[in-house]
Amino acid sequence: MLPDPNSLYGPLDPAPDAGYENAPPRMGFFTDTSVCIGCKACEVACKEWNGVPENGLDLLGMSYDNTGALTANSWRHVAFIEQPRPAGHGASPADVLGAPVDADPARPVDAGAGPQFLGMPGAQPPGRGTGVEERTDFRWLMMSDVCKHCTHAACLDVCPTGSLFRTEFGTVVVQEDICNGCGYCISACPYGVIDQRKDDGRAWKCTLCYDRLGAGMTPACAQACPTESIQYGPLDELRERAAARVETLHDRGVPEARLYGHDPNDGVGGDGAFFLLLDEPEVYGLPPDPVVTTRDLPKMWKRAGLAALAMAAATVAAFVGGSS
């Protein structure tokens, strides 16, 4: 039996639940990190289309990633995670991207053949020059992170001004002209996505290019992605496509491939923006089991109300007993 559709947990279709009649299919993102090349075209496209301010080119001292995290001025963030890659562990990047598995490992790389592998930072896949036995290289896990547009969005539950609202496409948008800068949504987000701008105090995050969606256009980040790592479309179709992609990667010797945020029965009711990962979520800075932070509010208020009634009854009883 499914939970009450008005509850703060369990699967539901968010747009109809928000009151939209004849709502279009829920739209979202599927980000396939196995083909992300870290070009940051999505970050640039997002800034250009949405007028997001420049936030510096910081040298973090530990990565080629120069933005560091999702912020009020970075609605897309391409993370670079460096990992040791021991010999014989999993498939080669060429296999992941679909290059012939039986290709000659001694064949020189064709510089004009285009990107066929993720063997960065070298000019060829790790181990091709020295052999797998002597391989000492590492791999980069790259991931373009974004607001998850949760089915059960705690930021919506706690916003006192109605600045955050659910769109007819099932996404979550902040209306900056209504935001009063209270910051409740920031602490409520289980992913730590929402942030305040220092100059005005208001909250900002990805809108999934709501203005483009209404015109039948693809969000700017997905439009700019050269490898189709970021895919946009009806969420049900994206989930089917993602499941097929995971099966393909498993068949090619990448058993660590898994989906994150796709399950409508998880703690946030599934995400409108979900991911294919090549390692545990914690490696990418994602919570392993996110839960909508307002899930237990009804029970908490009920218990608080009962406690208040009990205290009031005890106080009345004390006065009545003392006067008799």
Backbone as numpy.savetxt, mean C-alpha at the origin, in Angstrom:
# Nx Ny Nz CAx CAy CAz Cx Cy Cz
-21.47 -17.02 8.22 -22.31 -15.82 8.22 -21.44 -14.57 8.22
-21.71 -13.63 7.30 -20.91 -12.43 7.19 -21.29 -11.44 8.29
-20.31 -10.61 8.70 -20.62 -9.61 9.72 -21.61 -8.56 9.20
-22.18 -7.81 10.12 -23.05 -6.68 9.77 -22.30 -5.75 8.83
-22.87 -5.41 7.67 -22.14 -4.55 6.72 -21.84 -3.17 7.27
-22.48 -2.77 8.34 -22.20 -1.47 8.94 -21.16 -1.55 10.05
-20.61 -2.75 10.27 -19.61 -2.90 11.31 -18.27 -2.38 10.81
-17.31 -2.29 11.74 -15.99 -1.77 11.39 -15.02 -2.88 11.04
-15.52 -4.03 10.64 -14.65 -5.13 10.24 -15.44 -6.03 9.31
-14.74 -6.95 8.64 -15.41 -7.88 7.74 -15.49 -7.36 6.32
-15.76 -8.22 5.35 -15.79 -7.81 3.94 -17.06 -7.04 3.60
-16.91 -6.05 2.75 -18.05 -5.32 2.21 -17.58 -4.55 0.98
-18.54 -4.00 0.23 -18.24 -3.14 -0.91 -18.36 -1.71 -0.41
-17.27 -0.97 -0.29 -17.30 0.29 0.46 -18.16 1.39 -0.16
-18.23 1.49 -1.49 -19.00 2.58 -2.09 -20.50 2.45 -1.83
-21.11 1.29 -2.10 -22.53 1.15 -1.75 -22.78 1.31 -0.25
-21.84 0.83 0.58 -22.00 0.96 2.01 -21.95 2.42 2.44
-21.25 3.26 1.63 -21.17 4.68 1.93 -22.39 5.45 1.42
-23.32 4.75 0.73 -24.56 5.39 0.30 -24.68 5.65 -1.18
-23.68 5.23 -1.96 -23.75 5.44 -3.40 -24.69 4.41 -4.04
-25.64 4.86 -4.81 -26.53 3.98 -5.55 -25.98 3.79 -6.96
-26.05 2.55 -7.45 -25.52 2.22 -8.78 -24.06 2.64 -8.92
-23.28 2.35 -7.89 -21.86 2.71 -7.90 -21.12 1.91 -8.96
-20.11 2.51 -9.61 -19.29 1.77 -10.58 -18.45 0.73 -9.87
-17.78 -0.16 -10.60 -16.91 -1.15 -9.95 -15.84 -0.46 -9.11
-15.47 -1.11 -8.03 -14.42 -0.56 -7.19 -13.10 -0.59 -7.95
-12.41 0.53 -7.97 -11.16 0.65 -8.69 -9.98 0.65 -7.71
-8.82 0.24 -8.18 -7.67 0.20 -7.29 -6.37 -0.03 -8.01
-5.33 -0.25 -7.23 -3.98 -0.50 -7.73 -3.55 -1.93 -7.38
-2.86 -2.57 -8.31 -2.08 -3.77 -8.02 -0.64 -3.45 -8.38
0.25 -3.47 -7.38 1.66 -3.15 -7.59 2.47 -4.44 -7.54
3.04 -4.81 -8.67 3.85 -6.02 -8.79 5.31 -5.63 -8.57
5.81 -5.84 -7.36 7.16 -5.39 -7.05 8.23 -6.19 -7.78
7.88 -7.36 -8.32 8.89 -8.19 -8.99 9.36 -7.56 -10.29
8.63 -6.58 -10.83 9.06 -5.94 -12.08 9.34 -4.46 -11.87
9.38 -4.00 -10.62 9.72 -2.61 -10.36 11.22 -2.42 -10.56
11.61 -1.39 -11.32 13.03 -1.12 -11.59 13.55 0.08 -10.82
12.71 0.65 -9.95 13.17 1.75 -9.11 13.41 3.05 -9.84
12.75 3.25 -10.97 13.00 4.45 -11.77 12.39 5.70 -11.16
11.41 5.55 -10.28 10.71 6.65 -9.62 9.89 7.51 -10.57
9.57 6.98 -11.74 8.69 7.72 -12.64 7.32 7.97 -12.01
6.88 7.02 -11.19 5.58 7.18 -10.52 5.61 8.35 -9.55
6.72 8.51 -8.82 6.83 9.62 -7.89 6.76 10.96 -8.63
7.48 11.04 -9.73 7.52 12.29 -10.50 6.16 12.59 -11.10
5.51 11.57 -11.69 4.21 11.78 -12.32 3.17 12.21 -11.30
3.22 11.61 -10.10 2.29 11.97 -9.04 2.47 13.44 -8.65
3.70 13.85 -8.48 3.96 15.24 -8.10 3.51 16.21 -9.18
3.80 15.87 -10.43 3.47 16.79 -11.52 1.96 16.95 -11.68
1.22 15.83 -11.65 -0.22 15.92 -11.89 -0.95 16.57 -10.71
-0.57 16.20 -9.49 -1.30 16.65 -8.31 -0.73 17.93 -7.70
0.33 18.45 -8.27 0.92 19.66 -7.73 1.51 19.46 -6.35
2.07 18.28 -6.10 2.67 17.98 -4.79 4.02 18.70 -4.70
4.26 19.44 -3.62 5.52 20.20 -3.52 6.75 19.31 -3.53
7.83 19.88 -4.02 9.13 19.20 -3.97 9.56 19.10 -2.51
10.12 17.95 -2.14 10.48 17.74 -0.73 11.94 17.40 -0.55
12.77 17.88 -1.47 14.20 17.70 -1.29 14.72 16.40 -1.87
15.99 16.38 -2.19 16.67 15.18 -2.67 17.68 14.77 -1.59
17.18 14.13 -0.57 17.99 13.82 0.59 18.84 12.58 0.36
20.10 12.67 0.73 20.98 11.51 0.72 20.87 10.86 2.10
20.15 9.74 2.17 19.85 9.13 3.46 21.04 8.40 4.07
22.07 8.12 3.27 23.26 7.48 3.78 23.19 5.98 3.91
22.02 5.40 3.54 21.90 3.95 3.66 21.23 3.33 2.45
20.90 4.13 1.45 20.18 3.60 0.30 20.19 4.61 -0.83
19.90 4.15 -2.05 19.70 5.05 -3.17 18.33 5.71 -3.11
17.49 5.26 -2.21 16.18 5.87 -2.01 16.38 7.26 -1.41
15.84 8.28 -2.07 16.07 9.65 -1.59 14.84 10.29 -0.97
13.72 9.57 -0.91 12.53 10.13 -0.28 12.25 9.51 1.08
12.60 8.26 1.27 12.58 7.66 2.60 11.27 7.06 3.05
10.15 7.74 2.79 8.87 7.25 3.28 7.74 8.03 2.62
6.52 7.55 2.79 5.35 8.30 2.37 5.18 9.49 3.32
5.00 10.67 2.74 4.79 11.88 3.54 3.73 12.73 2.87
3.44 13.88 3.48 2.48 14.80 2.89 2.95 15.32 1.54
4.26 15.27 1.30 4.81 15.73 0.04 5.38 14.59 -0.80
5.10 13.35 -0.42 5.48 12.17 -1.21 4.33 11.18 -1.15
3.42 11.26 -2.10 2.23 10.39 -2.10 2.55 9.03 -2.70
3.61 8.93 -3.44 4.19 7.66 -3.90 5.61 7.62 -3.39
6.04 6.45 -2.91 7.40 6.31 -2.41 7.98 4.99 -2.90
9.04 5.06 -3.67 9.72 3.86 -4.17 10.83 3.49 -3.19
10.62 2.38 -2.50 11.59 1.93 -1.50 12.65 1.05 -2.16
13.88 1.16 -1.70 15.00 0.32 -2.14 15.45 -0.48 -0.92
15.30 -1.78 -0.96 15.74 -2.64 0.14 16.86 -3.53 -0.36
18.05 -3.37 0.21 19.19 -4.19 -0.18 19.22 -5.46 0.65
19.42 -6.58 -0.02 19.48 -7.87 0.67 20.62 -8.71 0.11
21.34 -9.43 1.00 22.29 -10.43 0.50 21.52 -11.50 -0.27
22.09 -11.98 -1.34 21.42 -12.99 -2.17 22.35 -14.18 -2.31
22.28 -15.16 -1.39 23.21 -16.29 -1.44 23.05 -17.11 -2.70
24.12 -17.79 -3.07 24.09 -18.62 -4.27 23.03 -19.69 -4.16
22.33 -19.91 -5.25 21.35 -20.97 -5.32 20.02 -20.64 -4.68
19.83 -19.39 -4.21 18.58 -19.04 -3.53 17.58 -18.48 -4.53
16.55 -19.25 -4.82 15.48 -18.76 -5.68 15.91 -18.66 -7.13
15.07 -18.00 -7.90 15.31 -17.86 -9.33 16.10 -16.60 -9.60
16.71 -16.56 -10.78 17.42 -15.36 -11.19 16.42 -14.30 -11.61
16.82 -13.00 -11.58 15.91 -11.96 -12.02 15.43 -12.15 -13.44
16.28 -12.72 -14.30 15.86 -12.96 -15.68 14.69 -13.94 -15.73
14.74 -14.98 -14.88 13.63 -15.93 -14.84 12.35 -15.26 -14.37
12.47 -14.37 -13.37 11.30 -13.70 -12.82 10.60 -12.88 -13.88
11.38 -12.22 -14.73 10.78 -11.36 -15.74 10.39 -12.10 -17.00
10.62 -13.40 -17.03 10.12 -14.17 -18.15 11.14 -14.48 -19.23
12.43 -14.23 -18.98 13.44 -14.60 -19.96 13.54 -16.11 -20.03
13.96 -16.69 -21.16 14.05 -18.15 -21.28 14.90 -18.75 -20.18
14.34 -19.74 -19.51 15.05 -20.37 -18.40 16.28 -21.12 -18.88
16.23 -21.65 -20.11 17.33 -22.44 -20.61 18.33 -21.60 -21.40
18.30 -20.26 -21.20 19.23 -19.41 -21.92 20.67 -19.73 -21.52
21.59 -19.51 -22.42 22.99 -19.79 -22.19 23.55 -18.78 -21.19
23.98 -19.20 -20.01 24.47 -18.24 -19.02 25.76 -17.56 -19.45
26.45 -18.14 -20.40 27.69 -17.54 -20.86 27.47 -16.53 -21.98
26.23 -16.41 -22.46 25.94 -15.50 -23.58 26.10 -14.07 -23.10
26.87 -13.24 -23.84 27.03 -11.85 -23.42 25.71 -11.11 -23.48
25.63 -10.07 -22.65 24.41 -9.27 -22.59 24.33 -8.36 -23.80
23.17 -8.35 -24.44 22.91 -7.46 -25.55 22.48 -6.11 -24.99
23.34 -5.10 -25.14 23.05 -3.80 -24.54 21.80 -3.16 -25.13
21.42 -3.57 -26.33 20.25 -2.97 -26.96 19.00 -3.78 -26.79
19.05 -4.80 -25.96 17.90 -5.69 -25.83 16.86 -5.18 -24.85
17.19 -4.09 -24.14 16.21 -3.55 -23.20 16.33 -4.23 -21.84
15.57 -3.77 -20.88 15.66 -4.33 -19.52 15.05 -5.71 -19.44
15.89 -6.72 -19.21 15.42 -8.09 -19.12 15.64 -8.68 -17.74
16.23 -7.92 -16.85 16.54 -8.47 -15.54 16.66 -7.33 -14.55
16.70 -7.72 -13.27 16.83 -6.73 -12.22 18.18 -6.87 -11.52
19.23 -7.22 -12.25 20.52 -7.49 -11.64 21.28 -6.23 -11.29
20.64 -5.24 -10.73 21.32 -4.03 -10.34 22.17 -4.29 -9.10
23.26 -3.57 -8.86 23.71 -2.44 -9.62 24.68 -2.78 -10.74
25.04 -4.05 -10.94 25.96 -4.41 -11.99 25.35 -4.26 -13.37
26.17 -4.45 -14.40 25.70 -4.33 -15.78 25.14 -5.64 -16.30
25.14 -6.67 -15.49 24.60 -7.95 -15.89 24.11 -8.68 -14.65
23.29 -9.72 -14.84 22.74 -10.42 -13.67 23.84 -10.99 -12.78
23.64 -10.96 -11.46 24.66 -11.51 -10.55 25.00 -12.95 -10.90
26.27 -13.26 -10.92 26.71 -14.62 -11.18 27.00 -14.92 -12.63
26.55 -14.06 -13.57 26.79 -14.37 -14.98 28.27 -14.30 -15.32
28.99 -13.35 -14.70 30.41 -13.23 -15.01 31.27 -14.22 -14.25
30.86 -14.59 -13.04 31.71 -15.44 -12.21 31.18 -16.86 -12.06
29.92 -17.07 -12.38 29.31 -18.37 -12.12 28.55 -18.34 -10.81
27.52 -19.16 -10.73 26.66 -19.17 -9.56 27.43 -19.55 -8.31
28.41 -20.45 -8.45 29.12 -20.95 -7.28 29.87 -19.83 -6.55
30.35 -18.83 -7.30 31.15 -17.77 -6.70 30.34 -16.49 -6.49
29.07 -16.58 -6.64 28.24 -15.39 -6.57 28.23 -14.81 -5.17
28.53 -13.52 -5.07 28.54 -12.82 -3.78 27.72 -11.54 -3.82
26.90 -11.39 -4.84 26.16 -10.15 -5.03 24.95 -10.10 -4.12
24.21 -9.00 -4.19 22.98 -8.84 -3.42 21.86 -8.52 -4.38
20.65 -8.45 -3.85 19.53 -8.05 -4.68 18.87 -6.82 -4.06
18.21 -6.06 -4.90 17.41 -4.94 -4.44 15.94 -5.31 -4.58
15.22 -5.23 -3.47 13.78 -5.32 -3.51 13.25 -3.91 -3.64
12.51 -3.65 -4.70 11.99 -2.31 -4.94 10.47 -2.35 -4.89
9.90 -1.35 -4.28 8.46 -1.33 -4.10 7.96 0.10 -4.12
6.98 0.37 -4.97 6.35 1.68 -5.01 5.16 1.67 -4.06
5.34 2.28 -2.90 4.32 2.28 -1.86 3.35 3.44 -2.07
2.14 3.30 -1.51 1.10 4.30 -1.71 0.03 4.09 -0.64
-0.90 5.02 -0.50 -2.04 4.83 0.39 -2.81 3.58 -0.02
-3.26 2.81 0.94 -3.90 1.52 0.65 -5.40 1.64 0.35
-6.01 2.78 0.59 -7.45 2.98 0.33 -8.25 1.80 0.90
-8.11 1.64 2.22 -8.67 0.49 2.93 -10.19 0.38 2.76
-10.66 -0.86 2.80 -12.11 -1.09 2.81 -12.71 -0.51 4.09
-12.08 -0.78 5.22 -12.48 -0.19 6.49 -11.40 0.82 6.86
-11.67 2.07 6.55 -10.66 3.12 6.70 -10.85 3.83 8.03
-9.92 3.63 8.94 -10.01 4.27 10.26 -9.93 5.78 10.14
-9.21 6.28 9.15 -9.10 7.73 8.99 -10.48 8.35 8.76
-11.34 7.64 8.03 -12.71 8.11 7.82 -13.49 8.12 9.14
-13.28 7.11 9.95 -14.05 6.96 11.19 -13.77 8.08 12.18
-12.52 8.58 12.18 -12.14 9.53 13.23 -12.16 10.98 12.78
-12.31 11.25 11.50 -12.27 12.63 11.00 -13.47 13.42 11.53
-13.26 14.50 12.29 -14.38 15.24 12.88 -15.04 16.24 11.94
-14.40 16.57 10.82 -14.93 17.61 9.94 -15.53 17.08 8.65
-15.37 15.78 8.39 -15.83 15.23 7.12 -14.87 15.54 5.98
-13.65 15.93 6.32 -12.65 16.21 5.29 -12.34 14.97 4.46
-12.27 13.83 5.13 -12.06 12.57 4.41 -13.40 12.00 3.99
-13.48 11.54 2.75 -14.73 10.95 2.29 -14.44 9.78 1.36
-15.43 8.90 1.25 -15.36 7.74 0.37 -15.93 8.13 -0.99
-15.21 7.84 -2.06 -15.68 8.18 -3.39 -16.54 7.05 -3.95
-17.17 7.32 -5.08 -18.00 6.30 -5.72 -17.17 5.14 -6.26
-15.84 5.33 -6.35 -14.95 4.26 -6.82 -14.39 3.43 -5.67
-14.82 3.73 -4.46 -14.36 2.99 -3.28 -13.06 3.51 -2.69
-12.52 4.60 -3.23 -11.26 5.15 -2.73 -11.54 6.16 -1.62
-10.47 6.59 -0.95 -10.57 7.54 0.16 -9.80 8.79 -0.21
-10.45 9.95 -0.08 -9.86 11.22 -0.51 -9.94 12.22 0.64
-8.90 13.06 0.76 -8.88 14.15 1.73 -9.24 15.45 1.00
-10.21 16.17 1.54 -10.53 17.50 1.03 -9.76 18.52 1.85
-8.69 19.03 1.27 -7.79 19.88 2.04 -8.43 21.19 2.48
-9.47 21.65 1.77 -10.11 22.91 2.17 -11.02 22.74 3.38
-11.30 21.50 3.79 -12.14 21.24 4.97 -11.29 20.76 6.15
-10.12 20.23 5.87 -9.25 19.69 6.93 -8.87 20.80 7.92
-9.00 20.51 9.21 -8.64 21.49 10.24 -7.30 21.18 10.90
-6.62 20.15 10.40 -5.29 19.84 10.92 -5.27 19.19 12.28
-6.37 18.54 12.68 -6.42 17.94 14.02 -5.44 16.76 14.16
-5.18 16.06 13.06 -4.22 14.96 13.09 -4.76 13.63 13.55
-6.08 13.54 13.80 -6.63 12.27 14.26 -6.41 11.16 13.22
-6.54 11.49 11.94 -6.40 10.48 10.90 -4.99 9.91 10.84
-4.02 10.72 11.23 -2.62 10.28 11.17 -2.38 9.14 12.15
-2.84 9.31 13.37 -2.65 8.26 14.38 -3.57 7.07 14.14
-4.68 7.27 13.41 -5.63 6.18 13.18 -5.20 5.25 12.06
-4.39 5.72 11.12 -4.02 4.90 9.96 -3.12 3.74 10.38
-3.50 2.49 10.12 -2.66 1.35 10.54 -1.38 1.22 9.72
-1.29 1.94 8.59 -0.11 1.86 7.73 0.82 3.06 7.88
0.42 4.06 8.63 1.27 5.25 8.77 1.39 6.04 7.49
0.33 6.08 6.69 0.38 6.72 5.37 0.19 8.23 5.46
-0.82 8.68 6.21 -1.21 10.09 6.18 -0.20 10.93 6.96
0.02 12.15 6.47 1.01 13.03 7.09 0.52 14.47 6.98
1.06 15.34 7.84 0.72 16.76 7.82 1.86 17.55 7.18
1.49 18.59 6.45 2.49 19.51 5.92 2.88 20.51 7.00
4.15 20.74 7.13 4.65 21.58 8.21 4.20 23.03 8.04
4.02 23.48 6.79 3.70 24.89 6.59 2.24 25.23 6.86
1.33 24.23 6.72 -0.09 24.55 6.95 -0.79 23.60 7.92
-0.16 22.48 8.29 -0.72 21.59 9.29 -1.81 20.66 8.80
-2.21 20.77 7.53 -3.29 19.93 7.03 -2.77 18.57 6.60
-3.69 17.59 6.55 -3.33 16.22 6.18 -3.41 16.05 4.67
-2.47 15.27 4.13 -2.41 15.03 2.68 -2.02 13.58 2.43
-2.54 13.02 1.35 -2.18 11.66 0.95 -2.65 11.44 -0.49
-2.36 10.26 -1.01 -2.78 9.86 -2.35 -4.31 9.90 -2.47
-4.80 10.44 -3.58 -6.24 10.46 -3.88 -6.61 9.43 -4.93
-5.64 8.62 -5.35 -5.78 7.72 -6.49 -6.25 8.51 -7.72
-5.75 9.77 -7.79 -6.07 10.69 -8.89 -7.57 10.73 -9.16
-8.33 11.10 -8.13 -9.79 11.10 -8.22 -10.30 11.93 -9.39
-9.62 13.04 -9.69 -10.05 13.86 -10.81 -9.87 13.14 -12.15
-8.84 12.32 -12.25 -8.63 11.56 -13.49 -9.63 10.40 -13.61
-9.94 9.77 -12.47 -10.88 8.65 -12.50 -12.24 9.11 -13.02
-12.69 10.26 -12.58 -13.98 10.75 -13.02 -14.04 11.02 -14.51
-12.88 11.25 -15.12 -12.82 11.50 -16.56 -12.47 10.24 -17.34
-12.44 9.09 -16.65 -12.14 7.83 -17.32 -10.67 7.65 -17.65
-9.79 8.37 -16.95 -8.35 8.29 -17.19 -7.67 7.41 -16.16
-6.47 6.95 -16.50 -5.65 6.16 -15.59 -4.90 7.08 -14.65
-4.77 6.73 -13.36 -3.97 7.56 -12.44 -2.57 7.81 -12.99
-2.03 8.96 -12.65 -0.77 9.41 -13.25 0.37 8.43 -13.01
0.46 7.86 -11.79 1.58 6.96 -11.49 1.53 5.71 -12.35
0.35 5.11 -12.49 0.21 3.90 -13.31 0.44 4.22 -14.78
0.02 5.41 -15.21 0.22 5.81 -16.60 1.70 5.94 -16.93
2.49 6.39 -15.94 3.91 6.65 -16.18 4.79 5.43 -15.99
4.30 4.38 -15.32 5.15 3.23 -14.98 5.60 2.50 -16.25
6.90 2.42 -16.52 7.37 1.83 -17.79 7.31 0.31 -17.83
7.25 -0.35 -16.68 7.25 -1.81 -16.65 5.89 -2.40 -16.29
4.89 -1.53 -16.11 3.56 -1.95 -15.67 3.62 -2.63 -14.31
4.57 -2.19 -13.49 4.59 -2.66 -12.11 3.36 -2.18 -11.37
2.92 -0.94 -11.66 1.71 -0.38 -11.09 0.58 -0.58 -12.10
-0.40 -1.38 -11.73 -1.53 -1.66 -12.61 -2.81 -1.12 -11.99
-3.63 -0.48 -12.82 -4.87 0.13 -12.34 -6.06 -0.50 -13.06
-7.15 -0.68 -12.32 -8.35 -1.23 -12.93 -9.36 -1.65 -11.89
-10.43 -2.33 -12.32 -11.41 -2.86 -11.35 -10.72 -3.82 -10.39
-11.01 -3.67 -9.12 -10.27 -4.40 -8.09 -10.43 -5.91 -8.24
-11.61 -6.38 -8.59 -11.82 -7.82 -8.75 -10.94 -8.38 -9.85
-10.82 -7.65 -10.96 -9.97 -8.11 -12.06 -8.51 -8.10 -11.64
-8.10 -7.08 -10.91 -6.71 -7.01 -10.46 -6.36 -8.17 -9.53
-7.30 -8.56 -8.68 -7.04 -9.68 -7.77 -6.86 -10.97 -8.53
-7.65 -11.20 -9.56 -7.49 -12.40 -10.39 -6.15 -12.37 -11.11
-5.79 -11.22 -11.65 -4.52 -11.09 -12.36 -3.35 -11.32 -11.41
-3.46 -10.80 -10.19 -2.39 -10.95 -9.21 -2.21 -12.40 -8.80
-3.32 -13.11 -8.60 -3.23 -14.52 -8.21 -2.54 -15.33 -9.30
-2.85 -15.03 -10.56 -2.20 -15.73 -11.67 -0.72 -15.42 -11.72
-0.35 -14.17 -11.42 1.05 -13.78 -11.43 1.84 -14.52 -10.35
1.25 -14.67 -9.18 1.92 -15.39 -8.10 2.15 -16.84 -8.50
1.16 -17.48 -9.12 1.33 -18.86 -9.58 2.47 -18.95 -10.59
2.54 -17.98 -11.49 3.62 -17.98 -12.49 4.98 -17.89 -11.82
5.11 -17.00 -10.85 6.39 -16.85 -10.16 6.75 -18.11 -9.37
5.77 -18.74 -8.76 6.05 -20.00 -8.05 6.54 -21.06 -9.01
5.93 -21.13 -10.20 6.35 -22.10 -11.20 7.76 -21.83 -11.69
8.19 -20.57 -11.63 9.52 -20.20 -12.11 10.56 -20.23 -11.00
10.19 -20.77 -9.85 11.18 -20.95 -8.79 11.30 -19.78 -7.85
10.23 -19.03 -7.65 10.24 -17.91 -6.70 9.18 -18.19 -5.64
9.44 -19.13 -4.73 8.42 -19.53 -3.76 8.08 -18.43 -2.76
8.97 -17.42 -2.61 8.70 -16.38 -1.63 7.68 -15.34 -2.11
7.28 -15.40 -3.37 6.29 -14.45 -3.89 4.96 -14.64 -3.17
4.38 -13.52 -2.72 3.10 -13.58 -2.04 2.37 -12.25 -2.23
1.04 -12.29 -2.01 0.23 -11.08 -2.12 0.03 -10.47 -0.74
-0.09 -9.16 -0.73 -0.29 -8.42 0.52 -1.42 -7.41 0.33
-2.43 -7.47 1.20 -3.52 -6.52 1.16 -4.65 -6.90 0.23
-4.65 -8.12 -0.30 -5.65 -8.54 -1.28 -6.85 -9.23 -0.64
-6.72 -9.66 0.61 -7.72 -10.52 1.24 -8.83 -9.68 1.87
-10.09 -9.79 1.40 -11.18 -9.00 1.99 -11.55 -9.44 3.41
-10.97 -10.53 3.88 -11.25 -11.01 5.23 -10.13 -10.64 6.22
-9.21 -9.78 5.80 -8.14 -9.41 6.72 -8.62 -8.30 7.67
-7.73 -7.75 8.46 -8.10 -6.81 9.50 -8.60 -5.46 9.04
-8.42 -5.14 7.75 -8.93 -3.88 7.21 -9.96 -4.12 6.11
-10.40 -5.38 5.96 -11.37 -5.70 4.92 -10.80 -5.73 3.52
-9.47 -5.82 3.42 -8.81 -5.79 2.11 -8.50 -4.36 1.72
-7.45 -4.20 0.92 -7.00 -2.88 0.49 -7.39 -2.60 -0.95
-7.64 -1.34 -1.24 -7.87 -0.92 -2.62 -6.57 -0.81 -3.40
-5.46 -0.81 -2.69 -4.14 -0.84 -3.32 -3.36 -1.96 -2.65
-3.12 -3.04 -3.39 -2.43 -4.20 -2.80 -1.19 -4.53 -3.62
-0.38 -5.47 -3.10 0.98 -5.64 -3.61 1.35 -7.11 -3.77
2.23 -7.37 -4.71 2.92 -8.64 -4.80 4.31 -8.40 -4.23
4.65 -9.12 -3.18 5.94 -8.96 -2.50 6.81 -10.18 -2.73
8.13 -9.98 -2.60 9.09 -11.07 -2.74 9.75 -11.41 -1.41
9.19 -10.93 -0.32 9.69 -11.25 1.01 8.59 -10.91 2.02
8.88 -11.08 3.29 7.91 -10.79 4.32 7.52 -9.31 4.30
6.29 -8.97 4.68 5.88 -7.56 4.67 6.77 -6.66 5.51
7.27 -7.19 6.64 8.10 -6.37 7.51 9.36 -5.88 6.81
9.87 -6.66 5.84 11.06 -6.25 5.11 10.81 -4.95 4.36
9.58 -4.75 3.91 9.21 -3.55 3.16 8.68 -2.45 4.07
8.71 -2.67 5.38 8.18 -1.68 6.30 6.68 -1.69 6.41
6.04 -2.83 6.09 4.59 -2.96 6.15 4.19 -3.80 7.36
3.09 -3.47 8.01 2.64 -4.29 9.15 2.20 -5.66 8.66
2.60 -6.74 9.36 2.28 -8.09 8.89 0.79 -8.42 8.96
0.09 -7.82 9.93 -1.33 -8.15 10.11 -2.08 -6.88 10.48
-2.27 -5.96 9.52 -2.92 -4.68 9.84 -4.36 -4.87 10.26
-4.79 -4.06 11.20 -6.16 -4.09 11.71 -6.67 -2.66 11.77
-7.89 -2.43 11.31 -8.47 -1.09 11.40 -8.50 -0.67 12.87
-7.92 0.47 13.15 -7.69 0.86 14.54 -8.98 1.22 15.27
-10.08 1.41 14.56 -11.35 1.74 15.20 -12.27 0.53 15.31
-11.74 -0.65 15.06 -12.56 -1.85 15.04 -13.31 -2.09 16.35
-12.65 -1.83 17.46 -13.23 -2.16 18.76 -13.94 -0.98 19.42
-14.10 0.13 18.69 -14.73 1.30 19.29 -16.15 1.04 19.80
-17.03 0.35 19.02 -18.38 0.11 19.55 -18.37 -0.63 20.88
-17.54 -1.67 20.98 -17.47 -2.42 22.24 -16.91 -1.55 23.36
-15.91 -0.72 23.02 -15.29 0.13 24.03 -16.29 1.15 24.58
-17.06 1.78 23.67 -18.05 2.76 24.12 -19.15 2.08 24.93
-19.53 0.88 24.51 -20.55 0.15 25.27 -20.07 -0.15 26.68
-18.83 -0.61 26.79 -18.30 -0.92 28.12 -18.13 0.35 28.94
-17.70 1.44 28.29 -17.56 2.71 29.02 -18.92 3.19 29.52
-19.96 3.02 28.68 -21.29 3.42 29.09 -21.80 2.60 30.26
-21.56 1.29 30.20 -21.98 0.43 31.32 -21.24 0.77 32.60
-19.95 1.08 32.45 -19.17 1.45 33.63 -19.69 2.76 34.23
-20.04 3.72 33.35 -20.57 4.99 33.84 -21.90 4.79 34.56
-22.76 3.94 34.00 -24.03 3.66 34.65 -23.83 2.98 36.00
-22.87 2.06 36.06 -22.59 1.36 37.32 -22.09 2.34 38.38
-21.22 3.27 37.97 -20.73 4.26 38.92 -21.85 5.18 39.40
-22.72 5.59 38.44 -23.84 6.45 38.83 -24.77 5.73 39.81
-25.03 4.44 39.53 -25.89 3.66 40.43 -25.26 3.52 41.81
-23.95 3.28 41.84 -23.26 3.14 43.13 -23.28 4.45 43.91
-23.15 5.58 43.20 -23.19 6.89 43.86 -24.56 7.17 44.47
-25.61 6.87 43.67 -26.98 7.06 44.17 -27.22 6.16 45.37
-26.79 4.93 45.28 -26.99 4.00 46.40 -26.27 4.47 47.64
-25.08 5.06 47.47 -24.32 5.54 48.62 -25.05 6.70 49.31
-25.61 7.63 48.52 -26.32 8.75 49.09 -27.60 8.30 49.77
-28.33 7.38 49.12 -29.59 6.88 49.71 -29.29 6.13 51.00
-28.26 5.30 50.98 -27.92 4.54 52.17 -27.44 5.44 53.30
-26.75 6.54 52.98 -26.23 7.43 53.99 -27.30 8.29 54.64
-28.39 8.58 53.91 -29.45 9.45 54.45 -30.50 8.68 55.23
-30.47 7.34 55.14 -31.50 6.55 55.83 -31.04 6.15 57.23
